[in-house]
Amino acid sequence: RASSKMAYQQGVEDRENITVLPTICANGTYLPPLYIFAGERIQSDWRANNVLKASFAVSPNGWINNDLALWWLK
């Protein structure tokens, strides 16, 4: 019916989305990626075998915010 709306949810309930920020410039240079997980603390095993020298961060919802963006760029 036209009056009813369907609400869709991305993903499944037993999985968690993370934010990944890769940055590659036109001249071929790049910043190591930033992985943002939902939570309060970084787990030590996230950094195991970190061949890309990626940065890891947490935020309450797993999304980037101004503070994380500035921290990553510095």
C-alpha positions in Angstrom: 0.0 0.0 0.0 1.1 3.5 -0.7 0.8 4.5 3.0 3.1 1.8 4.3 6.8 2.1 4.2 9.4 -0.7 4.1 12.4 -0.2 6.3 15.5 -1.9 5.1 18.6 -2.7 7.1 22.0 -3.1 5.5 23.9 -6.3 6.4 22.9 -8.9 8.9 22.6 -8.7 12.6 25.5 -11.0 13.5 28.1 -8.9 11.6 29.6 -5.5 12.2 30.5 -2.9 9.7 33.7 -1.0 9.9 34.9 2.2 8.1 38.0 2.0 5.9 39.7 5.1 4.6 42.2 4.5 1.8 43.9 7.6 0.3 45.8 7.5 -3.0 46.9 10.7 -4.7 47.1 11.3 -8.5 50.9 11.2 -8.3 51.0 7.7 -6.9 51.7 8.6 -3.3 49.4 7.4 -0.6 48.6 7.5 3.1 48.3 4.2 5.0 44.7 3.3 5.4 42.6 3.9 8.5 40.3 1.3 9.9 37.6 2.5 12.3 35.9 -0.1 14.5 32.8 0.5 16.7 33.9 0.3 20.3 35.9 1.9 23.0 39.3 0.1 22.9 41.6 -1.1 20.1 42.3 -4.8 20.3 46.0 -5.8 20.1 45.4 -8.5 17.5 44.1 -6.0 15.0 47.7 -4.8 14.5 49.1 -8.3 13.9 50.6 -8.8 10.4 50.0 -5.1 9.5 51.9 -5.1 6.3 50.2 -1.9 5.0 51.2 0.0 8.2 47.5 0.9 8.6 46.2 2.9 11.4 43.4 1.6 13.7 40.9 3.7 15.6 37.6 3.2 17.4 34.5 5.4 17.7 31.1 4.7 19.3 29.4 3.9 16.0 32.4 2.8 13.8 32.2 6.0 11.7 34.8 8.7 11.2 34.4 12.0 13.0 36.3 15.3 12.9 38.7 14.3 15.7 39.6 11.0 14.0 40.1 12.6 10.6 42.5 15.2 12.0 44.4 12.6 14.0 44.8 10.4 10.9 46.0 13.2 8.6 48.6 14.3 11.2 
